Amino acid sequence: MSALGGKVAVVTGGAQGIGRAIAHELAAGGARIVIADLKGAEAAAADFPDGVGLTVDVASEDDVARMASETVERCGTIDILVNNAGLYASLAMRPFEQIPVDEWRQVMDVNVLSMFLTCRAVVPQMREQGGGRIVNISSGTPFRGVPFVLHYVTSKGAIVALTRALAKELGGDEILVNCVAPGFTMSDGVNEHPEVVEALRDVSVGSRTLKRDQVPEDVVGAVAFLCGPGATFITGQTMVIDGGQYFH
């Protein structure tokens, strides 16, 4: 049997970009894929054998509870949760004093509250079946202290802290919680915002050890590894995947 054969993997924000690339990698490993996204979930799920697409606002408690219950109802189990959904490229870069409070709250809801809600929703099923894997997608920005997107950087730092604390809580249940932190990635969402590409692409490539663009496929190997049989004694860790832009 393939590495993830028989496993059911929920990927939030999986309709495009890094999330979609992760879904394809997990499917290649044998997992059945559930795409949870605000837009395009069903169309993206059609790429996969027995794929399931669920329209979900990950910042909504009711939507996330429905996501978990529908996944169990249709697939029988939840073995893997990849928390990938988040806000980034649509955010304007500006001094922190100019960030509206409503925008700050929205970023925290979509990037952090969502992970609390999704983990809370799937953990009872994982406990019942004797274990599971949770991989949270953060960012390299909190390690480098990137300016002018303070709410985004703060939210991504919170994900690292959430990962560590939750790993401690869930270790006794054989639920492993880890984090992957990509660098500036030329994803669909980023490419839709030329001003973001212009501001960050060259400076990102220039500061890397590996002098090229980062693409979604660069992230998927780490996620698949953390979900697979080779990572049974790894939890609470953050893997920074940024082409050697930051060493820690």
C-alpha positions in Angstrom: 0.0 0.0 0.0 1.2 3.5 -0.7 2.4 5.7 2.1 -1.0 7.4 2.7 -3.3 4.7 1.3 -6.6 4.6 3.0 -6.1 7.9 4.7 -8.5 10.9 4.5 -6.9 14.3 4.3 -8.7 17.6 4.7 -6.9 20.6 3.1 -8.3 24.0 3.9 -7.8 26.7 1.2 -7.1 23.8 -1.1 -8.8 25.1 -4.2 -5.7 26.9 -5.5 -2.1 27.8 -4.8 -0.1 26.0 -2.1 -3.2 24.2 -0.8 -4.0 22.7 -4.2 -0.4 21.6 -4.7 -0.4 20.0 -1.2 -3.7 18.2 -2.0 -2.1 16.8 -5.2 0.9 15.5 -3.3 -1.1 13.8 -0.6 -3.4 12.3 -3.3 -0.2 11.0 -5.1 0.6 9.3 -1.8 -2.7 7.5 -1.8 -4.9 9.8 0.4 -8.5 10.6 -0.3 -8.8 14.4 -0.5 -11.3 16.8 1.0 -11.0 20.3 -0.3 -12.4 22.9 2.1 -12.4 26.4 0.6 -14.6 29.5 0.4 -14.6 29.3 -3.5 -14.0 26.6 -6.0 -13.9 23.7 -3.6 -16.1 21.3 -5.7 -14.3 22.1 -8.9 -10.9 21.5 -7.3 -12.1 18.3 -5.7 -13.0 16.9 -9.1 -9.3 16.5 -9.8 -9.1 13.7 -7.3 -10.5 10.1 -7.2 -13.5 10.2 -4.8 -12.5 13.8 -4.0 -14.9 15.8 -1.8 -15.4 19.6 -2.1 -16.9 21.5 0.7 -17.6 25.3 0.7 -16.4 26.5 4.0 -15.6 29.8 5.7 -12.8 28.6 8.0 -13.4 31.6 10.4 -17.0 30.4 10.9 -17.6 28.0 13.8 -20.7 26.6 12.2 -19.0 26.0 8.8 -16.1 24.3 10.4 -18.2 22.0 12.5 -20.2 21.1 9.3 -16.9 20.5 7.5 -15.8 17.9 10.1 -19.2 16.2 10.3 -19.6 16.0 6.5 -16.1 14.6 6.1 -16.8 11.8 8.6 -20.2 11.1 7.0 -18.9 10.9 3.5 -15.4 9.5 4.1 -15.7 7.6 7.4 -12.7 9.2 9.0 -10.3 12.2 9.3 -6.7 11.2 9.4 -5.0 14.4 8.2 -5.8 18.0 8.6 -3.7 20.6 6.6 -4.5 24.1 7.8 -3.6 26.1 4.8 -6.3 28.7 4.4 -5.2 32.3 5.1 -5.1 35.9 4.1 -2.0 37.4 2.6 -1.6 38.7 -1.0 -4.8 40.9 -0.8 -3.4 42.8 2.2 -2.0 46.2 1.5 1.6 46.8 2.7 1.6 49.9 5.1 3.0 51.1 8.4 1.4 49.4 11.3 -0.3 52.7 12.5 -2.3 52.7 9.3 -3.7 49.1 9.6 -7.5 49.4 10.3 -8.7 47.5 13.4 -11.3 45.7 11.4 -8.6 44.4 9.0 -6.4 43.3 11.9 -9.3 41.3 13.3 -10.1 39.8 10.0 -6.5 38.6 9.5 -6.6 37.0 13.0 -9.9 35.4 12.4 -8.9 33.8 9.0 -5.3 33.0 9.9 -5.4 32.0 13.5 -9.0 31.5 14.8 -9.6 29.2 11.9 -6.9 26.8 13.0 -8.3 26.7 16.5 -11.7 26.0 15.1 -10.6 23.3 12.6 -8.4 21.5 15.1 -11.2 21.6 17.7 -13.6 20.2 15.1 -11.5 17.2 13.9 -9.7 16.2 17.1 -12.6 14.2 18.6 -12.7 12.0 15.5 -8.9 11.6 15.5 -9.0 10.7 19.2 -11.7 8.1 18.6 -9.7 6.4 15.9 -6.5 6.4 17.8 -4.5 9.3 16.3 -4.0 11.7 13.4 -1.8 14.3 11.8 -2.3 18.1 11.8 0.0 20.3 9.7 -0.4 24.1 10.0 0.9 26.4 7.3 2.7 29.4 8.7 5.2 31.6 7.0 8.9 32.6 7.2 8.0 36.2 7.9 7.8 35.9 11.8 11.4 34.6 11.8 12.7 37.4 9.7 10.6 40.2 11.2 9.2 41.5 7.9 7.8 45.0 8.1 4.6 46.7 6.8 2.3 43.7 7.2 2.3 43.5 11.0 -1.0 41.8 11.3 0.0 39.1 8.9 3.4 38.5 10.5 1.8 38.4 14.0 -0.8 35.9 12.8 1.8 33.6 11.3 3.9 33.8 14.5 0.8 32.8 16.5 0.5 29.7 14.3 4.0 28.5 15.4 3.0 29.0 19.0 -0.4 27.3 18.5 1.4 24.3 16.9 3.8 23.9 19.9 1.2 24.2 22.6 -1.3 21.9 20.8 1.3 19.3 20.2 1.8 19.1 23.9 -1.9 18.7 24.6 -2.5 16.1 21.9 0.7 13.9 22.2 -1.0 11.5 24.5 -3.7 10.9 21.9 -1.1 10.1 19.2 -2.2 13.2 17.3 1.0 14.8 15.9 0.9 18.6 15.3 3.6 20.2 13.1 4.0 23.4 11.1 5.5 24.3 7.7 6.6 27.9 7.1 7.1 28.8 3.4 9.0 31.8 2.1 7.5 34.2 -0.4 5.8 31.8 -2.9 4.7 32.5 -6.4 1.2 31.1 -5.8 -2.0 31.8 -7.7 -3.0 34.3 -5.0 0.3 36.2 -5.2 0.3 36.3 -9.0 -3.1 38.0 -8.9 -1.5 41.0 -7.2 1.3 42.4 -9.4 2.1 45.1 -6.8 3.0 42.4 -4.3 5.2 40.6 -6.8 6.9 43.8 -7.7 7.6 44.7 -4.1 8.8 41.3 -2.8 9.9 39.0 -5.6 13.4 40.3 -6.3 14.3 41.0 -2.7 13.1 37.5 -1.7 15.2 35.8 -4.4 18.2 38.0 -3.7 18.3 37.1 0.0 18.0 33.3 -0.5 20.8 30.8 -0.6 19.0 29.2 -3.6 18.6 32.0 -6.1 15.2 31.3 -7.7 11.5 31.8 -7.3 9.7 29.6 -4.7 6.7 27.8 -6.1 3.9 25.9 -4.4 5.5 22.5 -5.3 8.6 23.4 -3.2 6.4 23.2 0.0 4.6 19.9 -0.6 7.3 17.4 0.2 7.7 18.7 3.7 3.9 18.5 4.3 3.7 15.0 2.8 6.6 13.8 5.0 5.0 15.1 8.2 1.7 13.3 7.2 3.5 10.0 6.4 5.0 7.0 8.1 8.5 8.5 8.3 7.4 11.2 10.8 5.8 9.2 13.6 8.2 10.7 16.3 8.0 14.3 15.2 5.6 16.8 16.8 5.6 20.4 17.7 8.1 21.3 15.1 8.3 24.1 12.5 10.0 23.4 9.1 11.0 26.7 7.4 10.9 26.1 3.6 12.4 29.2 2.0 15.4 28.3 -0.1 17.8 29.2 2.7 16.6 32.7 3.3 16.6 32.2 7.0 18.5 29.8 9.2 17.5 29.0 12.8 
